[in-house]
C-alpha cells in the first residue's frame, strides 16, 4: 500500500468516527507509514557503519542496538569473541556492511584498513577472511615515517575510509593510501574498491594532485602546490551525496605545508573542487586526531583547523583579508565548489597557534537541533583542542574574530583539563569528552545551553591521547558509552551512559581472557549488531555476548 493511500483511507473513515476513534486511527496510520518507509529502504534500513563515528555529524551513536543492554554487558555474559590479525597498524576505524554477497554467500562484512596499505574484508560474525587487497602498485612499498614519529614505522592507510552503498548495491569502499616508488617518489592515491571482491572500480586508483591560488608555503607561479610527500591523510573521509572530501595533515609540523581540502566525484574519481585555508601563509593542517570532517543535511562542512597563520586584518565582511584561517572553527559551503562561508577564531587564536596550542587536535561534532526556553531552535556544533576550553558555535552565525572577546555561541573555559586529542560523542542531550589524563566527562544541555559542570564522569582516567567515546543504545534506552585505553594491553571499557558507572572492562575476566592486543592512539570503538570492534597495533578485537547468550 502506498503512503498516500493510507492517509486517503484514513480520511474516508474519519468522516464517520468520533474524536477517540480518530486519534486511534491516526496513530495506526503513522505506524503503517513508518513501517512502509522502513520497508522501502531495503539494505539501508539494516545496521551499518559506513563512515567514521557512525554518521556525518560524527555523533558516535548507534541508536539501533537491540542486543547489548545495561544488564548483559558484564564480564560474566560479555567478552572477547576473537581477535582478527592483520599486517599493520589499524589507525582507521573498522567499518561494517550488512548482508553483502561475497563468494556466493551472504555475509555481514567488517572492513579493516592498515598502515601496510592493505584492505581486508572479514565475515564480521565468524572472523573468516573474505578477501584482502594491497593498494600498492608494482615495485612500490609503503611510505617511510618521513622523519616523524606520529605514524611509524610505515605510512599506508591512516584515515578511516568511507563507504557508499545505495539501496540494492553491495557497496564501494573509498580509501586514501600513501606509498613510495623505487625512484623515491611519494604518492597519495584515492582508491574505490568493490565491497564484494576488493577490486578497483570507478576508474581507480587516481593520483592526488592539486594547486590553489596563493603565495604561501610551497608556492610557485601564484599557486600553492600540493606535495604528496609532505602530507598524510589522517582525518576520516567524508562522503556527502556523490562527493567525497579529503583533508591533509602534516608530518610533525615539518614545513612546507598548508591547509588543503579536496572534493572528488565518487563515481568518476575526478577532482571537482579544491580549497586551501592558509593559501598565503603556512601550516593550518586538518587532522583532528583521526576525526572526519562533519557535514549537515544541506552539505555544509564544519571542521577544526590546526595551528597556522590567521590574518587578523579583516575585510568588510569580517573575513581574513588574505584568506588564511589557521586555528579556526570553519564552515565550508559546497554549493558552487568549496568556499569558506563562516568561521570562528578565538580572541587569542594567533597566540595559541604560535605556541602549538591548536584547536585542530580535536574533532568537531554537530549537535542535533535544540530548543531554548522561548521555543527558538538552535543548530549548534561543538569543538575543543589543546587549550582545555570547550567551544560551542551557532552553525548559522559562528562568531568570526574579535581580538577583545570571543563572539561564538558559548565558551566553557578550562572544563577539559589536559586538552583534547580526540573527539566527543553525543547522546540524549549529553556531550561526552575524554581529555588527556582525565576521566570521560558528560556535559548536559539545558535550554540549548551546555552546562559548565559535568553531570557524570568515569572513575578511571585515560592516558594520552585520552578517549574518543562511542555510544550504543536502543532509541534512548540501554545507553552504553564505550571507550578504549591506549595501553599495553589495550583496555575496552563500557559505562552506563546516564551515570558513567562502569559496566565492564576487558581486564576484569581472569587469565587475560578478554585481552585483545596492544593499544593504539586515536582508536574509536565501533558497535553494531551486538558486537564491538576495536583496532590495535596489529589487529581488531571483536567483543560480544559469550556463548550465544
Secondary structure, 3 states (H helix, E strand, C coil): CCHHHHHHHHHHHHCCCCHHHHHHHHHHHHHHHHHHHHHHCHHHHCCCECCHHHCCCCCCEECECCCCCCCCCCCCCEEEEEEEECCCCCCCCCEEEEEEEECCEEEEEEEEECCCCEEEEEECCCCCEEEEEECCCCCCEEECCCCCCCCCCCECCCCCCEEECCCCCCCEEEEEEEEECCCCCEEEEEEEEECCCCCECCCCCEECCCEEECCCCCEECCEEECCHHHCECCCCCEEECCEEEEECECCCCCCCCCCEEEEEECCCCCEEEEEECECCCCECCCCHHHCCCEECCCCCEEEECCCECECCCECCCCCECCCEECCEEEEEECCCCCEEEEEEECCCHHHHHHCCCCHHHCCCEEEEEEECCCCCEEEEEEEECCCCCEEEEECCECCECCCCCCCCCEEECCCCCCCCCCCCEEECCEEEEECCCECEEEEEEECCEECCCCCEECCCCECCCCECCEEEEECCEEEEEEEEECCCCCEEEEEECCCCCEEEECCCCHHHCCCCCCCCCCCCCEEECCEEEEECCCEEEEEEEHHHC
